[in-house]
């Protein structure tokens, strides 16, 4: 792809770094921005800069937040004794959209995947175990995707907390094996949470 401007080429190359964005799509987006009023582009730049510099991870659940403690964790109407364990912030958003879960979350930041060099120490598993050890948690709900990595992560956490007095459940397998939660429709995901099963029962399906 030939460019008449090095500045344009640089902008396109940077835009093309985004997932799902090829060079042609990146060029279309950059040319669109060039056609917009200068202040519109500045608003976008300022929003991205502020997000990158000011966004935080909730010190309790590790969800993305504007504050030290996110709005979900600081909400007194949520059931803080029920924790839904998810991979990342997209899963929190997907479950919240169902309006079926009134507990709080724990964001692991990924799944155990030896082939990708991701072990338990790279995730927030230790802080989750500490929450359970504190005796403040009545139920853990595993809501990771139905993949080998998701099942491995669930089982690892289960082994870490099974001796504590905590109920351990998993979302019902209304979510197809291999599917990511963020792509599940809200009705199916909502039902899978409401009809969750004891984790020991889910082991039979692994």
Secondary structure as UniProt FT lines:
FT   HELIX           6..15
FT   TURN            16..17
FT   TURN            19..20
FT   HELIX           23..35
FT   HELIX           38..54
FT   STRAND          56..57
FT   TURN            59..61
FT   STRAND          64..65
FT   TURN            71..74
FT   TURN            76..77
FT   STRAND          79..86
FT   HELIX           89..96
FT   TURN            97..99
FT   STRAND          103..107
FT   HELIX           114..116
FT   HELIX           120..122
FT   TURN            123..124
FT   HELIX           125..133
FT   TURN            134..135
FT   STRAND          139..142
FT   HELIX           148..161
FT   TURN            162..163
FT   STRAND          167..170
FT   TURN            173..174
FT   TURN            177..178
FT   HELIX           181..183
FT   HELIX           186..194
FT   STRAND          197..198
FT   HELIX           199..202
FT   HELIX           203..205
//
